[in-house]
Each structure stands twice: as C-alpha cells, then as structure tokens.
Amino acid sequence: MPPEGKPLSATEAEKIKAWIEAGAEWPVHWAYQELAEPDLPELNSPELEEWCQTPIDYFIVARLQEAGLSPSPLTDRVTLIRRVTYDLTGLPPHPLKSTST
C-alpha cells in the first residue's frame, strides 16, 4: 500500500487475493503481442472486389458499405499526380521539361 491515500476496501483486497491465487495472469501489452493477419471483410459485390487492389482496400470498402456509400472510380495518372502534389506541397505540379533535342 502506498504511504498516502485511502486503503483498499475489504472487497477490493479480496478480489486481488483471489486474482493472485488464480495465477495473477496479466494480459500482454498490445505492443508485445504477436502480429496476426486479420480476415478480410466480405464485400457484397464482385465489382467492389475488383476495385480493391490491396488488403487495406477491403477494409475501406467495407466501411463505405456500412455507411451506404461506394468508392469513387479510379482516376487517371495525371489527376492523381496533381492531387498528390497539392496534398504534399500545397502547390500545383510543375510540368516536366524535355531534355531531349
């Protein structure tokens, strides 16, 4: 018992005693648990499964389904580069200059 503070009640002390007698099992901290690969959520249409390119996509699409939404169509590379550049730098992408003559 710490030197200061209210002592444990008889009920609390009895619970701790019973826990110790039962082996005092303490859960392992989540950071030290062995990694486990979760099962992928089931999607309700083959089109949504085709949309998924990585396992993370299955979880995203499953959450969208729960909200009654569907994923946006895939975009072309130019639009994707423009969006990523704005997200990362806040500026539009610079056009590439050709080095060939």
C-alpha positions in Angstrom: 0.0 0.0 0.0 1.3 3.5 -0.8 2.2 5.6 2.2 -0.6 8.1 1.3 -4.1 7.6 0.1 -7.2 5.6 1.0 -6.6 1.9 1.7 -8.3 -0.8 -0.3 -11.7 -1.9 0.8 -12.1 -5.4 2.1 -13.9 -6.4 -1.2 -11.1 -4.9 -3.3 -8.4 -6.7 -1.2 -10.4 -10.0 -1.5 -10.6 -9.6 -5.3 -6.8 -9.1 -5.5 -6.2 -12.1 -3.3 -8.4 -14.3 -5.5 -6.6 -13.0 -8.6 -3.2 -13.9 -7.1 -4.4 -17.3 -6.0 -5.7 -17.9 -9.6 -2.2 -17.3 -11.0 -2.3 -13.5 -11.3 -2.4 -13.7 -15.1 -1.7 -10.3 -16.6 -2.5 -9.5 -20.2 0.4 -8.9 -22.5 0.7 -5.3 -23.7 -0.6 -4.9 -27.2 2.9 -3.8 -28.4 4.4 -7.1 -27.4 1.7 -9.4 -28.9 2.5 -11.4 -31.9 1.2 -9.9 -35.1 -1.8 -11.6 -36.6 -3.3 -11.1 -40.1 -7.0 -10.3 -39.8 -9.5 -11.9 -42.1 -10.6 -9.6 -44.9 -14.2 -8.3 -44.7 -16.6 -9.9 -47.2 -17.9 -7.5 -49.8 -21.4 -7.7 -51.3 -20.5 -7.4 -55.0 -17.8 -8.6 -57.3 -17.3 -5.1 -58.7 -16.2 -3.9 -55.3 -13.8 -6.8 -55.0 -12.3 -5.8 -58.4 -11.9 -2.2 -57.1 -9.7 -3.5 -54.2 -6.0 -3.5 -55.1 -4.6 -4.1 -51.6 -5.9 -5.8 -48.4 -6.4 -2.3 -46.8 -8.9 -1.5 -49.7 -11.2 -4.3 -48.4 -11.5 -2.6 -45.0 -12.1 0.8 -46.6 -14.8 -0.5 -48.9 -16.4 -2.5 -46.1 -16.7 0.7 -44.1 -18.1 2.6 -47.1 -20.7 -0.1 -47.4 -21.7 0.3 -43.8 -22.3 4.0 -44.5 -24.3 3.2 -47.6 -21.5 4.6 -49.9 -19.5 3.3 -52.7 -15.9 4.0 -53.7 -15.1 6.7 -56.2 -13.9 5.4 -59.6 -10.1 5.2 -60.1 -8.6 8.3 -61.6 -6.1 8.8 -64.4 -2.4 9.2 -63.5 -2.2 13.0 -64.4 -5.1 13.8 -62.0 -3.6 11.5 -59.3 -0.2 13.3 -59.6 -1.9 16.7 -59.4 -3.8 15.7 -56.2 -0.8 14.2 -54.5 1.3 17.2 -55.3 -1.2 19.6 -53.9 -1.6 17.4 -50.8 2.2 17.2 -50.2 3.3 20.7 -51.2 0.2 22.8 -51.4 1.4 23.8 -54.9 0.4 22.6 -58.4 2.8 20.3 -60.1 5.4 21.7 -62.4 5.3 20.5 -66.0 8.4 18.4 -66.9 10.7 20.0 -69.3 12.0 17.8 -72.1 15.8 17.3 -72.0 15.9 15.7 -75.5 16.7 17.9 -78.5 
